């Protein structure tokens, strides 16, 4: 009996390890929704970027807040006209939707983040990207990404 118990215990450990080694699911970000689905847009100072995106699996199902434990994150990179790229993710201004640097899920079936631009420097190019909130849980490939130039109003 002890031998059978050890065999069952070994099987349980092996099953747990196999599940832990399982590759995370890969979601496709289908692009930011209107009006931010165009490349290289110009944004006026103080405007809000309404970032909205869906994460889909190849079988057509979507990753929402009931499926994903970790919400997608927002990353913000800044490149001055004559400088190197700087990560500005820590200082992102959240407006109506978002929490810290995480997207929130809207029951209209998309992840959303309203990013303010009032605290960002002018005269440079920005890239905002939706990333996995936990790469061990899921990946986002390709990721949604948006390039914009801040300045003007």
N, C-alpha and C positions, 0 to 999 in steps of 0.2 A: 504494500500500500504506500509506503514512504517513497518507493521508487516511482510509482505512478504520479504521486504528488509532485515530486521533483520534475518530472517530465512536463506536467501541466504548468508548473511555475516557470520552467525554462521556455516553454512555448509562449507564455504570457509576456515574459521579458523580451523575447525575440520579436513578438508582434508589436510591442511598444516601441522597440528600437527601429523596426522597419517603418512604422508610422512616423517616427521622428525624422527619419532620413528621407521621407517622401518629399519630392520637389514641390515647392509652392506653386499654386495656380498662377497662370499668367493672364492678366486682363489687358485688353486693348483699350486705350483711352481714345474715344472717337472724336476728339477735337473739342475745343471750347466752343460753346454755342454763340449765336449772334449776340451782340455785334462784334465779338472778339474772335472771329474765325478767319480773320484776314492777316497776312504777314505785314510786318513793319508799319504799324499804325502809329500815329502821333496822338498823344494824350495830353490834355491841358492840365496844368497844375491844380491840385485839389479835387480832381475828378475821382470817381470810384470805378474800378474795373470789376464788373459783375462776372466773375469766373464761374462757369457752369459746365459740367462734363459728366459723361456716363462711362462706366467701366464695364466692358463686355467680355464674355468668354467666347471661344470659337463656336460653341453650340447655341449661341444667341441669348444665353441667360446673362443677367446683369449682377454686378456686385453692389449691394446696397448695405444699409446699416444693420440688417438682420443677418447678412452673410459675412461681412467683414468686421472683425473685432477691432481692428485699428483703422481709423479714418485715414484717407489719403492726406498727404502733407503738401504744403506749398513751399517752393524754393524760389528765391529771388536773387538774381545775379545782376550786377551793375558794372558797366565798362564806360569809364570816362572817355572823352574824345581822344585823349592821348595818354592812356593809362592801361593798367592791367585790370583784369576782372576781379571784382570784390563781391563776396557773399553778403547780401543785405537781408537774408532770411530772418535773422533774429529781431530786426526792427520793423517788421511788417505791421502796417496800420490796418487793423480789422475794423470794418464798418458794421453793417447790419448782420451779415452772416459770416461765420467762421469762429474758431476758438483757438487762440494762440496762433500757431501756424498750421492748424488742421482744418480741412474742409468739414462741413456738416452736411448731412443728408437731408434732402427735401423730399417729401412724399410724392412730389411730381416726377420722381424717378431720376434725379440727378444730384451729384455732389456739387456744393456751391461754396464760394468764398468771395466776399466783397472786400477787395483790397483798396484801401485809400492810398492816395499819392501825395498828400499834403506834406509828409515828412521826408520826401525823396529829393535828392539834388537834381537840378536840371543839367542839360548839356551832356547827355550820355545815352547809351543804349542799355535797355533792360531786357532781361529774359526771365519770364515767370514760367515755372514748370510744376505740373502735378506729379508727385512721387508716391510710391508705396509708403504707407504708414508703418509697415512692418514687413521687410523683405523676406522674413522667414515664413510669414503667413501667405503673402501674395506678391507678385511682381506686376509692374505696369510697363508694357512694351508693345508698341511704342507709347511713349508718354505724351501727354498734351503739353504743348509748349507754345509760348507767345512772345514774340519780340516786339518791343515798343520803344518809342522815343518820347521822353517827357519834356514838356516845355510849352510856352504860350500861356494862355489864360491862367 
